[in-house]
Amino acid sequence: MASLRLPASCILNRKLSAAKSSIRCNAEQFNGWAGAPSLADSVRIQKLLTSLTSDQLQRLIVQQKQKDRLRIFSGTANRALAQGIATYMGLQLGRVLIKRFADGEIYVQFQESIRGCDVCLVQPSCPPANENLMELLIMIDASRRASAKSITAVIPYFGYGRADKTEGHDSIAAKLVANLITEAGADRVLACDIHSGQCIGYFDIPVDNVYGQAVMVDYLVSKSIHSDDLVVVSPDIGGIARARAFAKRLSGASLAIVDKRSNGHNVAEVLNLIGDVKGKVAVIVDDMIDTATAMCDGATLLHQEGAREVYACTTHAILSAPAKERLSNGLFKEVIITDTVPISEENFFPQLTILSVANILGETIWRVHSDDKSGGSGPSSTLGID
């Protein structure tokens, strides 16, 4: 069975984060009390408050006031991730009715008032891509018509991201989808590892692109593999920047590149390897796995070049057939993915490890909602936000 692991340090290594979450949860409890809190609860809260600096306490007071205006709603695509985000933030998922008519049309109705609220709609456009995308658009429209103050489309996996350029007489679907989300009424987009930089530029509204690979780096660090034994591998030329950033986070691990040529959609031919992997632990890094053709071809080449072990790390696991069979055939020591896309049990296999990005997305929502730019050298230093 696949294992679901949440590395401790993917929850920000700051005392404030834990305290914020606890105080938010306690505040929810206070709202339901007829009298004063118990002595034990009062003592616990006092300890939390005294452990904070004055600046941190002021932030908590401001955020507590803002909390009443923030609402998190989930579509049907990945409710588990949405629940994880809400839990981290100390909030309850909002009540929304989503149903389909006999002919497949989608109906959305918010079952609580969102007038004047900052609304976050969590809905990846994972398979079935068109169905989930249309649901997101209707949720955005319903939010706008319900007089939400602002609407943030939280899209952990941005579908159609691979259709980001044209070679002549074909569509740029990524731009079309960006236009649809904007015209539906979204004020902001929060995404995770968008396929390419130009996809961000296709939007005419602010886009926060969070790097989910941060939790995978954290997980690999916990394995205590010496950096001299590690080599980060880009599965193609286009992924060099991603692999280089990944290697830098792993204490400057060395870099290798699989040189390949694409012969069509979901089809690739490996040519050769640039770099040395002999006797080393190779980590192939990509933003997504679809049919796993390129990933497995790269792993085969790495074994031929003498790699001791091969890991696969990817943020979005689409796992279209026959990805499961290819990934579980012994090429990989471990296949490490995140929960931006829900994984059905039929796609589980022993080498699969699933890490959660709920805390990173939840923290980003809080920072954007409170316009918070504190902490280190900025949000990008800890969250990896573009």
N, C-alpha and C positions, 0 to 999 in steps of 0.2 A: 504494500500500500504506500501511496505517497505520503510524505510527512509535511505538516504545516508548521513552519517555524517562524517565530518573530524575534529576530536578534534584539538583544536588550538595547544596544546602542543605536538602533534605528529610531527608538524613542529618544528624542534629543537629550543629550547628556547634560542637562541643566536641571538643577533642583527646582527652578521655577516651573518647568513644564509639569512635573508631578504635582506640585502644589496647586497650580492652576486647575488641573483636572479634578483634584480632590475638592477644591473649594466650589467649583462649578456644580459638582454632584451634590455637595452639601446644600448649596443654595436651592437646588431643585427640591430637596427634602424640606427645607425651611418653609417653602411656599405652601406645603401641605399641613404644617403644624398649626394647631389651634393656639398653643401656648409657646413658652420659651423652650429652646433646645435643652436636652438633658445635660447633666453636669459632665458626663463623659464626653459627649460631643463638643461641649463648650471648651473643655480642656484640650481636646485634639485640635480644634480649630485655632485656639490660642497659640499652640505650639507651631502650627503651620505659619500663622501670621508673623510670629516673632522671629521665624527663620528667614524672613524676606527682608530685603533692603527697602528703603522708602520708595525708590523708583519702581521696584518690582511690585510693591503694594499698590502704588498709584495705578500701575498698569492693570492690576487685577480689578480695582474699583471701576476703572473706565470700561474694561471688557465685560464686567458683570452688568453694567448699564446697557451695553450694546447687545448683550446676549438675548434680551427680550425681542430684539428686532431680527435675529438670525434664525432662519428655518432651513432644515435639511430634508429634502424629499428624495425618494429613490424611485427610479423606473423599475421595470421588470427584468432588465438585463443582468444586473449584478447586485442584488439586494444585500447579499452577505457583506460585500465590501462597503456599501453605504452604511450598513449597521455598524461596521467596525469604525468608520469615520465618525459617526455620531457618538459612539461609545467613548472614543478618545476625547471628544470635545465635551463630554458630559451632557449631551443633548439627547432628546428623543427624536426618532424619525417622525417627520410630519405625516399627517393622515391624508392620503390621496387615493382616489378610486380610479383604477385603470382597467378597462375591460375592452373586449373586442366583440363587435357585432357578428352576426352569422356570416356576413360577407367579408369579414376580415378587417373592417374599418375600426379605428382605434378611438376610444372615448376616454377623456381625462376630466376629472372633477376634483378640485381641492375640497377637502371636507373640514377645513378650518380656515379662519380668516388669515389672509396674508397681506392685507392692505397696509402699505407703508413698511413692509418687511424686506430685509435682504434675503433673497431666496437662492438656495443652491440646489441644483437638480443633478443628481448623480446617475449617469446613464452612459455607459460605453457603447460605441457602435460596433460591437463584436457580432459574430454570426448569431442569428440571421441579420446581416448588416443593415439591409434596407428596412426591415421591420423595426429594429431598435432605433435607427436614425429617425424614422418617421414618428416614433413614439416620443423621442426627445423633442422634436420640433413642435408637436402638439402640446407637450408639457410646458414648453417655453411660451407658446401662444396663450395657454390657459393661465399661466402666471401673469402675463402682461394684462390680460383682460380682468384678472382679479386684483389689479392695482398694486402689484408688488413694486416696492421702491427700486430695487435692482435685482437682476437675474443673472446668476453665474451658472453657466453650463459646465459641470464637472464631468469631463469626458476622459476617464482613465485610459481608454484605448480609442484613438481617433482613426476610425475606418476611412478607407479611400486615401490614406496618406501616401500610398505607393504610387497613386496616379497624380504625381506632382509636377510632371513636365510633359511636353509633347514632342514627338518626333515627326510631326506632320500628319494632318488629317485625323487626329485622334483627340479625345477629350482630356481636359485637365480637371478630373472629377474632384480633386482636393479643393480647388478654388470654388467649384460649384457648391460643395458641401459647406464651405466657409461662408459663402453668400447666403445659403439657406438658413444657417444658424443665426447669422446676423439679422437677416430680414424677418425672421420669426420673432425677434425681440430680445435676444440675449445681449447683455451689457458687457459681459466678460466671459472668457473661457479659461478653465483650468484643466490642463491635459498632462499626461505623463509620457515622457519619451516619444514625442511626435517624430514621425519617420524622418523628416528632413526640415531644415531651417526655412525653406521657402514656404512650407505649409503655414508656418506662423505668420509670414508676411502676407498670405492670402486673406487674412482676417483684417477687417477695418475696425475692430474693437480690441481692447487689451487682451493679451494671451499670456498666461503663466505656464511655462513648460517645466514641469518638475522631473528630475532625473530619478526614476525608480531604481536605477542600477546602484544607487547608494546603499540600499539594503543588501544587495548581493556582495558588494565590496566588504561590507561589515561582516557578512556571514563567512566569506572566505578568510578574512583576517582572523576570525575565531578558530579556524582550523590550524593556525600557527604554522603555515607553510612558509619557509624562509623565502624572502624575496629573490634571492639568487637562484632558487629552484623554479621560480615562476616565470612563465612567458605568456603574455596576453596576445591573443591571435585575432586579427580582424578577418572575417570570412570573405571580404572583398575590398576593393580599393575605396569604395564609398564609405566604408565604416572605419577608416583609419583614425579620424578625429575622435570618434567614440572610444575606440580601443586605446588610444594614447591617453585619454583622460582617465580611463579605467586603470591603466597601468600606473599612472602617476599616483592614484589613490592607494595603490598597493605597494607603497614605499619604493616606487620607481622600478617596478618589474620590467623586464625586457619586452620588446615588441616584435611580432612577426605578422606577415600578411599573406593570405592565400590569394594568389593571382588567378582570377577566373574570368571567363567571358560568358555572358548570358545569351542563350540561344532562344529565349522566349520566356513567357510568363511561367514561373515556377520551374524553370529548366535552366540549369547552369552546368558549365564544364570547367573543372579544375585544371589549371595548367601547371603551376609550380608554386613553391613556397619561398617567400622572401624572409630570411631570418633563420636562426638556429634554435631547434627544439630538442635536440638529442639529449636524452637522459633527464629531461625537465618535465614539470607539470604544466601542461598547456591548458589555457582557459580561453575558449572561443566566446567572443562577446558580440552579440547582435541585439537589435531592438525588438525583433520578433522571430518566431518560428511558425511557419505555416505548414508546408508539407515536409519540412526538415531535409529537403534535398541538399541544399547548399551546406547546411550544418554537418550532415553526415558525410558528404564528400570531403569536406575540410578535415573532419576527424580521421577519416581513412588515410588521407595524405599525411596527417601529423603522426599517426602510428607508423607509417612507412618511413618517415624521416627520423624515427627513433624516440618519439615522446614517451615518457614513462607512464603518465596518466593524462586523460583528456577530460576536462569539464566543459559543460555548455552553460552559458549564462545569457538569459534573454528576459526582457521585461514582459513582452506580450506573447503568450503561448496560445496561438490559434489552434494548432494541432489538427489540421485537416488531414484526412486519410491520405496516405498510410503513415503519418508522422509517428504514431505510437509504436508501430512495429519497427520503424527505422531507428528510433531513439533508444529502444530497449533491447537492441540486438548485441549489446556488449561493447560497443565503441566507446561509451562514455562511463566514466567513474560515477558521475552524478550530473543530472540535468536540473539546473537551478532556475526557477521562474518566479514571477510574482502573481498576485491575484487580481491584476487589472482586468483579466478575462476569466470568467468562471470556468473551472475545469470539471467536467462530468466524471463520475467514478469509472466509467468505461474507458477513460483515457488515462487512468492512474497506472503507474508501473513502478517497480521497486526503486529505480534510480532517480525518481522524480522528487524534488524538494520544492515546496511552495512557500514563498515568503510574502508577508503582507506589506502593502504600501499605505494602509489605512492611516497610520499615524503621521506619515509625511504629508499626505493629502489633507488630513485634519488640521495639522499645524499650519499648513499653507493657507487654508481657508481662514483660520483665526487671524493670521498676520495680514492678509488682504483685507479682511473685514474690519480690523482695528487699525489699518494703515500703519502697522508696526514694522519698523525697519531696524530695530535694535537687535543685539545679539551678535557678538563677534564682529566681523567686517561686513555684516549684512546677511539677509536671508540666503543668498547664494552660497555663503561660506558653509552653511550647515545643511541646507535642504537641496542645494543644487538647482536653483530656479533660474531660468533664463530671463 
